[in-house]
Amino acid sequence: MDRAADPEVLSSGLVENEESFVATEIEPGLTLRCLPVKRWKTASITVVFRVPMKRETVTKLGLVPRLAARGTRELPSLTEMARFLDGHYGTKLHSNASKIGYCQILNFSVSFPTPSAIDAGSRGRWLVKELLSFVWSCAVQPRLSGDGYPPDVFAHEREEQRRDIEAIVNSRPEYAMVRLMEVLSHGDPSGLPAWGSLSDLDEVGPVDTWEAWRNSASSSPVDVYVVGVDEDILAAACSAHDWTFPALRNYRLEPEVKKRPPAVPEKMISVEDELPGSQTIVCIALYAGIDAANPRFPALLAYNGILGGFPHSKLFTEVRERASLAYFADTVINSWRGMVIATAGVQDERRKQAEDLILQQARSIALGQVSEDELEKTRKGLLRRLMSQKDSPSSLVRRSLDWIVLGGPRTDEELARMLLKVTREDVIEVAQDVKPVAVYVLRAVPNSAAGRDAS
């Protein structure tokens, strides 16, 4: 069967209409990545710093995107920033900290009407030049007071960060996933979440946070993604831009070394925590040793989709529906660690039954209990996800960053072509390499019985 000729695949343009960023090195460690397509009415400029995870800096750097939105050296107040954005066609500023593999990703972005929709001439050139300068300033020239961030601004944003972290703790499935990664990492900083440690938050201050960011920004690889802007307009803006870093760049830039994930435990480990709540979360790490750069990775994606992630998947049909063991049952893939994480929300007294049935479903695929129909439904589901990502500039940026940090398919189109070639036998072979390495259970208990501090 020529799956590439499937009408759904052809109509998506996934196989034939490949789009990828054009990369230009501005200086060592600073790369411009341009995608000048104009199918969106909104263009964007995104400045991304890829900082290796370090225990001593991760909590501090997790605050930086918040502080960046509170003012720059030239626009030191929220009012002045809002006036600037409104005066530039209602530009929106976005900043956040996330994580890919062993890297903490600090992202500063502006989205604005495409220059061609305003004026392809001088007005469009002015807009891109102004916004490139603005978003760069947000990243590396924030509002400061003496040798650090303004103390009142810092104190406010630190409390806002605390509330957001506590909200994650209260989102039991998300928190359980964070804890599982910590358990698997044996203290390695790559196991920390992008926001760092709640218990460390009180220890960081405005001066040491700025110092950590000043050094990290000046020594880490930087990618500037521009989507929806003509190359000649972008070239003019870049040539006029002052790519100044907070500290001496040429003397601080560290060589980029791709880091391997922590070794998986030789014997399966089980960890339980307790937090007040009504739903116990069971997380199981299924290790395949197949990361994003492995040629077998598309088959692991298919395995993940057959096990969980879709309404036809085994965890949904068997654990949630047929056995009625779970409020939800799902899987996600960790493409750096080469593993699938199965998660289920259950009544506390049924946690062991759920664990056993999840593992049974994983074993069933290894025993060949997977049909061509399951594979095709999974393939089409994965392709639909890739189609939706093509409509999102931020998803295209994320795909590019995944490729830079993790390797593997460079574009969604490349991944789609690889998925079309995956066979049932490929999936079974992957399943036979999968082994459970850790079980983490976040037990739901009454308030008086909670035995672990969530920090």
C-alpha positions as CSV (number, residue, x, y, z in Angstrom):
1,M,0.0,0.0,0.0
2,D,1.3,3.5,-1.0
3,R,0.3,5.4,2.1
4,A,1.8,8.6,0.7
5,A,-1.0,8.5,-1.9
6,D,-3.7,8.4,0.8
7,P,-6.0,11.4,0.1
8,E,-5.8,12.6,3.7
9,V,-2.0,12.6,3.5
10,L,-1.9,14.3,0.1
11,S,-4.4,17.0,1.1
12,S,-2.3,17.9,4.2
13,G,0.7,18.8,2.1
14,L,2.9,17.0,4.7
15,V,4.8,14.8,2.4
16,E,5.5,17.2,-0.5
17,N,5.4,20.8,0.8
18,E,8.4,20.8,3.1
19,E,9.3,24.0,4.9
20,S,12.4,24.5,7.0
21,F,14.2,27.4,8.5
22,V,17.1,29.0,6.6
23,A,20.0,29.3,9.1
24,T,22.6,32.1,9.0
25,E,25.4,32.4,11.6
26,I,25.6,36.0,12.8
27,E,28.6,35.2,15.0
28,P,29.8,32.1,16.9
29,G,26.9,30.8,19.0
30,L,24.4,33.3,17.6
31,T,22.2,32.0,14.7
32,L,19.4,33.6,12.7
33,R,16.7,31.1,11.5
34,C,14.3,32.5,9.0
35,L,11.1,31.1,7.6
36,P,9.7,33.8,5.2
37,V,6.4,32.1,4.4
38,K,3.4,34.4,4.3
39,R,0.4,32.1,4.9
40,W,-0.2,33.6,8.3
41,K,-1.4,37.2,9.0
42,T,0.9,37.4,12.0
43,A,4.7,37.4,11.9
44,S,7.0,36.7,14.9
45,I,10.5,37.2,16.2
46,T,11.6,34.7,18.9
47,V,14.9,34.9,20.7
48,V,15.8,31.6,22.3
49,F,18.6,30.9,24.8
50,R,19.6,27.2,25.3
51,V,21.1,26.9,28.8
52,P,22.4,23.6,30.1
53,M,20.5,22.7,33.2
54,K,22.5,23.5,36.4
55,R,21.1,23.1,39.9
56,E,22.7,26.4,41.1
57,T,21.0,28.5,38.3
58,V,17.8,26.8,37.2
59,T,15.5,28.4,39.8
60,K,17.0,31.8,39.2
61,L,16.7,31.5,35.4
62,G,13.2,30.3,35.7
63,L,12.3,33.8,37.0
64,V,14.0,35.7,34.1
65,P,11.1,35.6,31.5
66,R,8.8,37.1,34.1
67,L,11.2,39.9,34.9
68,A,11.8,40.6,31.3
69,A,8.2,41.5,30.8
70,R,8.4,44.1,33.6
71,G,10.6,46.6,31.7
72,T,13.7,47.2,29.7
73,R,16.5,49.7,30.1
74,E,14.8,52.0,27.6
75,L,11.2,51.2,28.6
76,P,11.5,50.8,32.4
77,S,7.8,50.6,33.3
78,L,4.8,48.5,32.3
79,T,3.1,51.6,31.1
80,E,5.9,52.5,28.7
81,M,6.1,49.0,27.4
82,A,2.4,48.8,26.8
83,R,2.5,52.2,25.0
84,F,5.3,50.9,22.8
85,L,3.5,47.7,21.9
86,D,0.3,49.5,21.1
87,G,2.2,52.0,19.0
88,H,3.6,49.1,17.0
89,Y,0.3,47.7,15.6
90,G,-0.7,46.0,18.8
91,T,2.4,43.8,19.0
92,K,2.2,41.1,21.7
93,L,5.1,40.1,24.0
94,H,5.5,36.5,25.2
95,S,8.2,35.1,27.4
96,N,8.6,31.8,29.2
97,A,11.0,29.1,30.5
98,S,10.6,25.5,29.2
99,K,12.8,22.5,28.9
100,I,14.1,20.3,26.1
101,G,16.2,17.4,27.2
102,Y,19.2,18.7,29.2
103,C,18.5,22.3,28.3
104,Q,16.5,25.0,30.0
105,I,15.0,27.0,27.2
106,L,14.4,30.7,27.8
107,N,12.1,32.2,25.1
108,F,11.4,35.9,24.4
109,S,9.0,36.5,21.5
110,V,7.0,39.2,19.8
111,S,4.1,38.6,17.4
112,F,2.8,41.3,15.1
113,P,1.0,41.9,11.8
114,T,3.1,40.7,8.8
115,P,5.0,43.7,7.3
116,S,3.3,42.9,3.9
117,A,-0.1,43.5,5.4
118,I,1.0,46.9,6.7
119,D,3.4,48.2,4.1
120,A,6.0,46.1,2.3
121,G,8.1,49.3,2.0
122,S,9.5,51.7,4.6
123,R,6.8,51.1,7.3
124,G,7.3,47.3,7.2
125,R,11.1,47.7,7.5
126,W,10.7,50.2,10.4
127,L,8.4,47.8,12.2
128,V,10.8,44.8,12.0
129,K,13.8,46.8,12.9
130,E,12.0,48.3,16.0
131,L,10.7,45.0,17.2
132,L,14.0,43.1,16.8
133,S,15.6,45.7,18.9
134,F,12.8,45.6,21.5
135,V,12.7,41.8,22.0
136,W,16.5,41.7,22.2
137,S,16.3,44.4,24.9
138,C,13.7,42.4,26.8
139,A,16.1,39.4,26.8
140,V,19.5,41.0,27.6
141,Q,18.8,44.7,28.7
142,P,16.1,44.5,31.3
143,R,15.3,47.2,33.8
144,L,17.8,47.1,36.6
145,S,18.4,48.8,39.9
146,G,22.1,49.0,40.8
147,D,23.6,45.5,40.3
148,G,20.3,43.6,40.1
149,Y,16.6,43.7,39.3
150,P,14.5,46.3,41.2
151,P,13.8,44.7,44.6
152,D,10.1,45.5,44.6
153,V,9.6,44.1,41.1
154,F,11.6,41.0,41.9
155,A,9.7,40.3,45.1
156,H,6.4,40.5,43.3
157,E,7.4,38.3,40.4
158,R,8.9,35.7,42.8
159,E,5.6,35.4,44.5
160,E,3.8,35.1,41.2
161,Q,6.3,32.3,40.3
162,R,5.5,30.6,43.6
163,R,1.8,30.6,43.0
164,D,2.3,29.1,39.5
165,I,4.6,26.4,40.9
166,E,2.0,25.6,43.6
167,A,-0.6,25.4,40.9
168,I,1.5,22.8,39.2
169,V,1.8,20.8,42.5
170,N,-2.0,21.0,42.8
171,S,-2.3,19.6,39.2
172,R,-1.7,16.0,40.3
173,P,-0.8,14.4,36.9
174,E,1.6,17.2,36.0
175,Y,3.3,17.1,39.4
176,A,3.5,13.3,39.3
177,M,5.4,13.5,36.0
178,V,7.8,16.0,37.5
179,R,8.5,13.7,40.4
180,L,9.0,10.7,38.2
181,M,11.7,12.6,36.3
182,E,13.4,13.5,39.5
183,V,13.3,9.9,40.7
184,L,14.8,8.7,37.4
185,S,17.6,11.3,37.4
186,H,19.3,10.3,40.7
187,G,20.0,13.9,41.6
188,D,21.2,14.9,38.1
189,P,20.0,18.5,37.3
190,S,18.4,17.4,34.1
191,G,15.7,15.9,36.2
192,L,14.6,19.3,37.5
193,P,11.6,21.1,35.9
194,A,12.1,24.3,34.0
195,W,11.1,26.4,37.0
196,G,13.7,24.8,39.2
197,S,12.9,24.0,42.9
198,L,10.2,25.6,45.0
199,S,12.3,25.1,48.1
200,D,15.1,27.2,46.5
201,L,12.9,30.1,45.5
202,D,13.2,31.9,48.9
203,E,17.0,31.7,48.6
204,V,17.3,33.6,45.3
205,G,17.5,37.4,45.2
206,P,17.5,40.2,42.6
207,V,21.3,40.6,42.4
208,D,22.3,36.9,42.2
209,T,19.5,36.2,39.7
210,W,20.7,39.0,37.4
211,E,24.3,37.8,37.8
212,A,23.2,34.2,36.9
213,W,21.3,35.4,33.8
214,R,24.0,37.8,32.8
215,N,26.6,35.0,32.7
216,S,24.2,32.4,31.2
217,A,23.0,34.7,28.4
218,S,26.5,35.6,27.5
219,S,27.8,32.1,27.4
220,S,24.9,30.1,25.9
221,P,23.9,29.3,22.3
222,V,21.2,31.7,21.0
223,D,18.8,31.2,18.1
224,V,16.7,34.1,16.7
225,Y,13.7,32.7,14.9
226,V,11.9,35.0,12.4
227,V,8.6,33.8,10.8
228,G,6.6,35.6,8.1
229,V,9.2,38.4,7.3
230,D,10.7,38.9,3.8
231,E,14.4,38.1,3.8
232,D,15.4,41.5,2.5
233,I,13.5,43.3,5.2
234,L,15.0,41.0,7.8
235,A,18.5,41.4,6.4
236,A,18.2,45.2,6.7
237,A,17.0,44.9,10.3
238,C,19.8,42.6,11.3
239,S,22.5,44.6,9.7
240,A,21.4,47.7,11.7
241,H,20.9,45.8,15.0
242,D,23.4,45.9,17.8
243,W,23.8,42.3,19.0
244,T,25.1,43.3,22.4
245,F,25.3,40.8,25.3
246,P,25.3,41.6,29.0
247,A,28.9,40.3,29.4
248,L,31.8,39.8,27.1
249,R,30.6,37.2,24.6
250,N,33.8,36.1,22.8
251,Y,35.5,35.2,26.0
252,R,32.6,33.4,27.7
253,L,31.0,31.3,25.0
254,E,31.2,27.7,26.1
255,P,31.5,24.9,23.5
256,E,28.2,23.2,23.0
257,V,28.3,19.5,24.1
258,K,25.3,17.3,23.8
259,K,24.6,15.6,27.1
260,R,23.4,12.0,27.5
261,P,20.5,11.3,29.9
262,P,21.1,9.7,33.3
263,A,21.4,5.9,33.1
264,V,18.2,4.1,33.8
265,P,18.1,1.9,37.0
266,E,19.2,-1.7,36.5
267,K,16.3,-2.9,38.6
268,M,12.8,-1.4,38.6
269,I,12.3,1.1,41.3
270,S,9.0,2.1,43.0
271,V,8.4,5.3,44.9
272,E,5.3,6.6,46.6
273,D,4.4,10.1,47.8
274,E,1.3,11.3,49.5
275,L,-0.6,14.5,49.0
276,P,-4.1,15.5,50.0
277,G,-6.6,14.9,47.2
278,S,-9.2,12.5,45.8
279,Q,-7.3,10.9,42.9
280,T,-4.2,8.8,43.0
281,I,-1.8,9.1,40.1
282,V,0.1,6.1,38.8
283,C,3.1,6.8,36.5
284,I,5.2,4.1,34.9
285,A,8.4,4.7,32.9
286,L,8.8,2.3,30.0
287,Y,12.3,2.5,28.7
288,A,13.1,1.6,25.1
289,G,16.5,3.2,24.7
290,I,15.3,4.8,21.4
291,D,15.8,8.6,21.4
292,A,14.8,11.2,18.8
293,A,18.0,10.7,16.7
294,N,17.5,6.9,16.5
295,P,16.2,5.7,13.1
296,R,13.6,3.6,15.0
297,F,12.1,6.6,16.7
298,P,9.0,6.8,14.4
299,A,8.2,3.2,15.4
300,L,8.5,4.2,19.0
301,L,6.0,7.1,18.3
302,A,3.6,4.5,16.8
303,Y,4.1,2.2,19.8
304,N,3.3,5.1,22.1
305,G,0.2,5.9,20.1
306,I,-1.1,2.4,20.1
307,L,-0.5,2.0,23.9
308,G,-2.0,5.4,24.8
309,G,-2.8,8.9,23.6
310,F,-5.8,8.2,21.3
311,P,-9.4,7.0,21.9
312,H,-8.5,3.7,20.2
313,S,-5.4,3.1,22.3
314,K,-5.1,0.1,24.6
315,L,-4.9,2.1,27.8
316,F,-8.1,4.0,27.0
317,T,-10.1,1.0,25.7
318,E,-8.8,-1.6,28.3
319,V,-7.9,0.3,31.4
320,R,-10.3,3.2,31.4
321,E,-13.3,1.8,29.5
322,R,-13.4,-2.0,29.8
323,A,-12.0,-2.4,33.3
324,S,-13.2,0.9,34.5
325,L,-10.1,1.3,36.6
326,A,-9.1,4.9,35.7
327,Y,-10.5,8.3,35.4
328,F,-8.0,8.9,32.7
329,A,-5.2,6.7,31.1
330,D,-2.6,8.2,28.7
331,T,1.0,8.0,27.6
332,V,3.5,10.6,26.6
333,I,6.9,10.1,25.0
334,N,10.2,11.5,26.3
335,S,12.3,11.6,23.2
336,W,15.6,12.6,25.0
337,R,15.4,9.7,27.5
338,G,14.0,7.3,24.9
339,M,11.1,6.2,27.0
340,V,7.3,6.2,27.1
341,I,5.5,7.4,30.3
342,A,2.2,5.8,31.1
343,T,-0.1,7.7,33.4
344,A,-3.4,7.0,35.0
345,G,-5.7,8.6,37.6
346,V,-7.3,6.0,39.8
347,Q,-9.0,5.4,43.2
348,D,-6.3,4.8,45.7
349,E,-7.4,1.3,46.6
350,R,-7.2,0.3,42.9
351,R,-3.7,1.6,42.2
352,K,-2.0,-1.8,42.1
353,Q,-4.7,-3.2,39.7
354,A,-4.2,-0.2,37.4
355,E,-0.4,-0.7,37.5
356,D,-0.7,-4.4,36.6
357,L,-3.1,-3.8,33.8
358,I,-1.0,-1.0,32.3
359,L,2.0,-3.3,32.2
360,Q,-0.1,-6.1,30.8
361,Q,-1.1,-3.9,27.9
362,A,2.5,-2.9,27.2
363,R,3.4,-6.6,27.2
364,S,0.6,-7.4,24.8
365,I,2.1,-5.3,22.1
366,A,5.4,-7.1,22.5
367,L,3.5,-10.4,22.1
368,G,2.2,-9.2,18.8
369,Q,-1.3,-8.4,19.9
370,V,-1.6,-5.3,17.7
371,S,-3.6,-5.2,14.5
372,E,-3.0,-3.4,11.2
373,D,-6.2,-1.4,12.0
374,E,-4.7,-0.1,15.3
375,L,-1.5,0.9,13.5
376,E,-3.4,2.7,10.7
377,K,-5.6,4.6,13.2
378,T,-2.5,5.6,15.1
379,R,-0.6,6.6,12.0
380,K,-3.5,8.9,10.9
381,G,-3.8,10.3,14.4
382,L,-0.1,11.2,14.4
383,L,-0.3,12.7,11.0
384,R,-3.2,14.9,12.0
385,R,-1.2,16.2,14.9
386,L,1.6,17.0,12.6
387,M,-0.8,18.8,10.3
388,S,-2.1,21.0,13.1
389,Q,1.5,21.9,14.0
390,K,2.1,23.1,10.5
391,D,-0.5,25.8,11.2
392,S,1.3,27.1,14.2
393,P,4.6,29.1,13.9
394,S,5.4,28.4,17.5
395,S,5.1,24.7,16.8
396,L,7.5,25.0,13.9
397,V,10.0,26.8,16.2
398,R,9.7,24.0,18.7
399,R,10.3,21.3,16.1
400,S,13.5,23.1,15.0
401,L,14.7,23.4,18.6
402,D,13.9,19.7,19.2
403,W,16.1,18.9,16.2
404,I,18.9,21.2,17.4
405,V,19.0,19.8,20.9
406,L,17.9,16.2,20.4
407,G,18.6,15.4,16.7
408,G,16.2,13.3,14.7
409,P,13.7,14.5,12.0
410,R,14.4,18.2,11.2
411,T,10.9,19.0,10.0
412,D,7.3,17.7,10.4
413,E,7.4,16.7,6.8
414,E,10.5,14.5,7.3
415,L,8.9,12.8,10.3
416,A,5.7,12.2,8.4
417,R,7.5,10.4,5.6
418,M,9.2,8.2,8.2
419,L,5.9,7.4,9.9
420,L,4.4,6.3,6.6
421,K,7.1,3.6,6.4
422,V,6.5,2.1,9.9
423,T,5.1,-1.4,9.8
424,R,3.4,-3.6,12.4
425,E,6.5,-5.6,12.7
426,D,8.6,-2.5,13.5
427,V,6.2,-1.7,16.3
428,I,6.4,-5.2,17.8
429,E,10.2,-5.1,17.7
430,V,10.2,-1.8,19.5
431,A,7.8,-3.2,22.1
432,Q,10.0,-6.2,22.7
433,D,12.9,-3.8,23.6
434,V,10.7,-1.9,26.1
435,K,11.2,-2.6,29.8
436,P,9.5,-0.9,32.9
437,V,12.2,0.9,34.9
438,A,10.2,2.9,37.5
439,V,6.8,3.2,39.0
440,Y,5.9,6.5,40.8
441,V,2.6,6.7,42.7
442,L,1.2,10.0,44.0
443,R,-1.3,8.7,46.5
444,A,-4.4,10.7,47.4
445,V,-4.9,10.9,51.2
446,P,-6.9,13.0,53.6
447,N,-5.3,16.2,54.7
448,S,-4.3,14.9,58.1
449,A,-2.5,11.9,56.5
450,A,-0.3,13.7,54.0
451,G,3.3,12.6,54.7
452,R,5.3,14.7,52.2
453,D,6.0,18.4,51.8
454,A,5.1,19.3,48.2
455,S,8.2,21.6,48.0
